[in-house]
Amino acid sequence: MLDGFRQKSRNVATIDEARTSPPPSVLAPVDLTDPAQVAAVMNIAARIGSILITNGTTSSDVKAQIHTVTSSYGLHYCHVDITVNTMTIHTSIGVERRQPVSVFRVVNDFSYNYHKLQEVDRLIRSIRSGATAPDVAERILDEIENEYIPWRNTRFLAGWAVMGAAVAILLGGGLVMAFLGAVTAALIMGIGKVLSRNDLPYFFHCGIGGFLATLPAVIFYHFSSSFGVTMVPSQVIATGIVVLLAGLTLVQSLLDGITGSPVTASARFFQTMLFTGGIVAGVATGISVYELFGVGLPPLETMLGTPTFGSAAVRVVGSAVAAAAFAVTSFAERPAVLVSAATALAGSTMYYVFLLPLGTGRILATFACATAVGLAGGLISRRFLINPVITAVAGVTPFLPGSGIYRGMYAILNEQMVVGLTNLAVAVGTCMALASGVVLGEWVARRIRRPQIFTPYSAFRRAGRVTFQQIRRAEQAARGRRRRRPAPEAAPK
């Protein structure tokens, strides 16, 4: 329905237009004295906001998009509050007598679906341009929420398998390690898909996934000597951890904190730390259980080495493939998949080819890499009318510190407390560098491609701030008009 509008849109991101200028015109403005019509418009905005939150959009950007939708239908003044998974939109209607109207919505589903995100992005553009009436917007939202994705499960598992193979190569493995990484990722996500249908809390998904991450490593390591194949179990386990971390909101929680939503950021950060603890506990349990059966894992070096130039080129390709595969698992459209790969390619080239060989610290190199991801992804996504959230999240996925978390946990389990805490601290610092770099790069891209700021609706906003003094003055004016009104003449007898 929105394909024709898609071709006519200007190359400006929806969020840039929402933050810099109001809608150019109002299509069939609703009756602002009718609570039912006002609540219906606010409900449309809340449904759009819930899809944006589900797909990792920051709270500040969601608020701007909601204000764009309500303003497009004539409701220029409303308050929006987003706290973790709850959303409240409030306004007051009427002229002389103000009546409060509120809409409350709870967001329960936090699984990525970038196809819905892209469709909602087009819907917001259409609403803003005045091409979609409220009743049509409701029907489009129904279609977006109930849309069927062909080969959904096959695409989901195949994408995770490819991502596992790419991450294994990214961590320095060869073809055998890539195969084991694909098996590990498909096993973790396949069983997680089954568990999600039975409403098992996600913490146990992480614990079971961490346990399963050690299973292929132990089995193949035990039989590798019989086949004359060399394998590194730590790379397989780290691949499983990266796959599990990719489904969490660690970077998104830090993005919320940086962009001015500390309450939401704190809640999401705690939730992510809880789930990460479940992953670590699952991995530790798996290692301990297999040691009881006499199948132990070899010791590993607790600090990462610097890749050589030859391995750096392979890792750059692995980063691009991993980002594209994550976009596929999130049901992104083909242009978004290609842009995600290009974004990760730009960031990983800077990271592996230039910064690490020059001796740059890993956290500083990660920050520069994430900045390149945010800048390149922001510019390319705006050029092809793709939501920048897709390229930001997919572009930094290959750089999640799965190896650092495993090495830190392994060192702590082997009574190397200082080394273990050092690795864990570097892992947390890496996540913060990823979040801050993406925000900085996106900020630069937004300044480069933003439209001119234009805010002609300040009078509407001032009119919306009604106080008791204004109500009293309106009542006094109404009484004065009634006193000055001449009395009706008596009818002739």
N, C-alpha and C positions, 0 to 999 in steps of 0.2 A: 504493500500500500504506500510505503514511503520511498520506493525506489526512484520515482520520478523526482521527488524533492532532493534525494541524495545527489543527483547529478547536477543540480542547480545551486548547491550550497557553496558558499565562499570558503576558502581554505583558512578558516579561523576556528579554533577549538571551541566547543560549546561552553566549556567552563570559562574561557577567556571572554566570550560575549556576555556570559552571566555576571562576571565580576566587573566589567568595565562599562556596560551600558544597559539601560532597560529595554524591554521589547519595543520595536518601532511603532507598533499600533496594537490596538485591542480588538480582537475578533469577538463579536457578539458578547459584549461584557455582561456578566451576570448581574442580577438584581441584588445589589449590596444591602438591601433591606430585608431580603428573604434568607433566613437561617439555613433552609434546606439547600438552596443553590450555593451559598457560600461554603457550607460544609462539604458539598459534593466536589467543588473545585479543590478544597483543601485535601480531600481524600485522594483525588487524582495525584496531587503533589506528593502526598505521603506514600502512595504506592510506588511512584517513581523513585522517591528517596530510599525506600526499602531495598529496591534492586541495586541502587548505587552503593548502599552500605554493604550489602551482601558481597559485592565484588571488590571490596577493599578501597573504595573511595573515601578520602578523609572527611571528617565531619564538617570542616569549614567549607569544602567544595560542595558537599551535599546541601548545606544550608543555602549557598548561592544558587544552586540549581532549583531548589524548591521555591525560592523567591522569584526566580525567573518564570516558573510555571504559573504561580499565583498572579504575578503582575501581568502576565499575558492575557488573563481573563478579567482584568480590571481590579483585582484585589492587591493594591500596591502596598498595603501596610499590614504585616502580620509578624508575629514572633515565632521563631523556630528553635526548639531545644532538642538536642540529640545527646543521649547519655547511653553509651555502650550499645544496647540493642533496643532501646526505646526511643520513640520520636513523638514529640508534641508540637502541634501547630495551633496557634491561638490568634484571634483577632477580635475586634469589636465592631459591630455594624450598627447602622442607624444614624440619624442626624441629631435630632433633639434628645432622643432617648437612646442611649447606647446599650447594646445587648451583646454579651460575650459569646463567642462561638469557638469551640476547641475540637480538635481531632487528635486522637491518640492511637499509635500503632506500635506493635511489637514485632521486631525482626527476629525470626527463629532460625532461618536457613542461612548458613554462612558458607555454602559450597560455591566455588567459582563457576560462573557460566558467562563467559565473555560474549557469547552470541546475544544473550539477553541484554548485556550491558551496551553493546553496540546498537541494538534495536532501540533501546531507551534513549540513547544519545541522539539518534535520528528523530525520535518522537519529540524530544525537547526542542530540537531545531525547528521542527514543523509547527509546534505550538507557538514558539517564539515568533515565527514569521507570520502568524495569523492564518495558517492553512488548515488548522485542525480545531473543530468545535469541541466543547467538553464531552458531549455524548459520543463523538467519534473517538476521542482520546480514551474513553472508558473501554470501548470495544477493542481498540488497538492493544491496550494493556491486558485485556483478557486473552487476546491472541498470543501476546508475548509470554505470558505466564503459563499458558497451556500448550505452547508450541512443541511439536514432536521433533526430536533430533534423530535422523537416520543413523543406524549403526552406533548407537550411543555407547553401549558397553564395550563393543569391539574397539572403537576409537579411544575410549578411556584407557583400557588396558594396554593397547598397542602404543599409545603415547607415553605412558609411564615406563614401558619396557625400553623404548628408544631413549627416553631420558635417563634411565638407569645405566644403559650402555654408554651414553655420552658422558655422564658424570664419572663413571669408572675410568674412561680415557682421560678425562679432565684431571683426575687424581694421579695420573701417571701409569695407568695400566695399558695392557695390550689387547689383542683380540679376545684372548681367553677371559681376561678380566671384564671386558665389555660384555661378553656372553653371560658371565656370572652376575654382573650388575643388572642386566636385563631380566634375568630370572628372579633376582632378589626383589627388584621393583615390582614386577608383575605379581609375585607371590604376596608381597605386603599389601599392595593396593587391591588385589583380587579378594583376599580374605577380609580386608577392611570394608570392601563393598558389601560383602555378605553380612558382616556384623552390623553395618549401619541400617540394614533393613529390620533388625530386631531391637532397635532403640537402645543399644548398649551405649553408655556414656563414652564420650570421645577419649577420655583419659585412658580407658582400658584399650581402646584402639591403638593408642600410642604405645602402651606397654606391650601389647601383643605384637605390634609391628616391630618394636625394638628387639623382642625375642626372636621373631622370624628373620630379622636382619642377620643374625649370627648363624642361622641354620645352614644356608648354602655355603657360607664360608667354612664352617667346621666340616661339613660332609666332603666338599671338594678338596679341602686341605688334607683330609685324612686319606683320600684316595689319589691325590695328585702324584705322590711318589711312585705309585704303581704304574701310572701312565707316562712318567717322565716329563711332567708338565710343572712348571714353576708358577706358583700363585702366591699372592700376598693377601691374607685374610683381612688385614686392616682396611685395605682399599674396598673390599666388598662390603664390610660393615659400615664404613664411612659413606658409601654410596646409599645404603639403606637409610642412614640418618639424614642425608641431604634430601632424599625423596620424602621422608616424613616431615622434615622441616618446611619443605616447599608448600605443604598444605596448611601451615600455621600462619599466624598474623603477626610475627615478631617485627618485621620491618614496617608493616602497616601501623602497629601500635606506636612505634617510635615516630612515624610520620605524623600521627595524630598529636603526639606530644610536642613536636617541633612546630606544628601549624596552629597551636593554641587551643587544644582540647585535652587538658591534663587529666580530667576525671576519666574520660573514655580511654585515654592512653594508658592510665594506671591499671584500669580493669583488664584491658586487653593484654597488657604486658604481664600481669600476674597470671592470667589464664594461659598465656603462651609459656611462661616459665613452668607452670604446673604441668602442661602437656610435654614440654621438653624433659622435665623430671621423669615423666612416665616413660619416655623413649630411653633415657639413660638407665632407668631401673630395669626396663625390659632387656636391654643389651647386657647389663651386668648379670641379670638372672640367667640369661642364656649362656654366658661364659662360665658361670659357676656350675650350672647343671651339666654342661658337657664335660667339665673337668671332673665331676663326680663319676662319670662313665669312662674316664681315662682318655678322653679326647681333648687335649688342651691346645691352646693356640700359642704360636711362637711369640717371644718377646719382640717388641718393635721399638724403633727409635721414637722418642717422645717429642722431638722437634722436627718441623718440616724443613726440607731442603729447598734450594733454589733451582728451578728448572733450567735446563740447557736451552740453547737456541733451537735445536731440532725438536725437542719435546715441546717447546713453547708454541711452535706452529701447529702441532697436533692439538694442543690444549685450546688454542684459539678456535679451531674448528669444532672441538668438543663443546665449548661454551655456546657457540651459535646453535649447534644441534640441540643441546639441552634446553635452551630458551625456547626454540621453536617447538620442541616436543611438549614442554609445559603449556605453551599456548594451545597446542592441539588437545591436550587433556582437559583444558578449560573450555573447549568448544569454541575457540576463537575462529573468526573467518580467515580465509586464505590471505588477504592483504595484511591482517594483523599478525599472522604467523610469520610472514616474510619480514615484516618490519621488526618484530621481536628478535628474529635471528640477526638482522642487520645491526640492531642496537647492541646486542650482546657481543657481536663481532667487533664493533668499535671499542667497547669497554675492555674486552679481553685482550685485544691487540695492545692497547696502552698498558695493560697490567702485566702481561707475560713477556712482551717483546721489548718494552722500553723501561718500565719502572723497576721491576724486580731485577733484571740484569744489571741495572745501574746501582743497585744496593739500596734502593728506597725501602723504608720500613713497610711491613705488610699492611698495617692499619692506614698509614698515609697513602700507600698505593691503592688500597681498597677504596678510600675516600675519593681519590682522583678518578679511579675507574667508574665508581658509581656516579660521579658528576658527569663523566662522559656519557654514561648510559642515560641519565636524566636529560642532558642537553640534546644528544643525538636522537633519542627516542621522542622527546618533546617536539623537535623540529620536523622529523620525518612523519610522526603520527599526525601532526597538524596539516602537513602537506597532503596526506591521503585520507584526511577526515576520520582518523582512528582515535578512540579515547586514549589519552596519554597514560591512564592507569594501567592499561594492558601492557604497554611497552616497558613501563617502570617496574612492575612486578615480575614479568617474565624475564626482563633483561638482567635483573640482579639475582635471579634464582640460582644460576650456576656458581655464584660466589658465596652461597650460604656456608657457614663454617662447620660442616658435618665432620670433617677430619679432625678439626681442632677439638670439638666436643668429645669425640671418641678417644683421642689421645689424652686429653685431660682426665677423663673418667678412668681410662686404663692405668694412668700413672697413680691416681688416688687409690685404686683397688690394689696396686702393688706397693703401697706405702711410700710413694714418692709425692708427698703432699705438696711441696713447694712447686714442683714441676707441673703437677696436675692443676693446681689453682692458677698457675701462670697460663696454661693452655686455655682454661675456661675463661679467664679474664680476657685473653686475646680474642676468643670467640665472641664474647659479649661486645668487646670493642669493635670487632669486625661488623657486627650487626648495626651498631650505632653509626659506624662510618658509611655503611650502605644506605641507611635511612637519610642521614644528613646530606650525603652526596647526591642522592636522587632528588631531594627537595631543592638543593642549590641549582642543580642542572635544569630541573623543570622550571624554577623561578627565572633563570636566564632565558630559557626558551620562551616562556610566557611574555617576558619583556620584549623579546625580539619580534614576536608574531602577534602581539595583542592589538586590538582595534583601539581607536581613539576613545578616551573616556567621555561619556556624555550622560548627564543625570538631570533631566528636566522635570522629574517628578517629585522634587522636594516639597512642593506645595501640597501634594497628596499626603505625603508623610506627616507634614505639620498638621494637616486637617485631621489626621487619624489620631493624634494625641489629645484626646478629650479629657478634661479635668472637671472637677465639681464646680470650679468657678465658671467654666464655660457653660456647663449645664444651667447654673443659676442665672447667668446673664441671658441665656436663651429663654428661660422661663420668664424673666422680668421683661424681656422684649415682647414676648407673646402676650403678657398681661397688659403692657402698654398699648399694644395694638388693639386689644379688645376694648380698653377704656376710650381710645380715640375713635372707635367705630361709632358713627351716628346711630341714634335709636331709630327704629323703623317708624314711619308716619302712621298715624291712626287711620284706619279705613273710614271713608265717608259713610255717614248713616243714611 
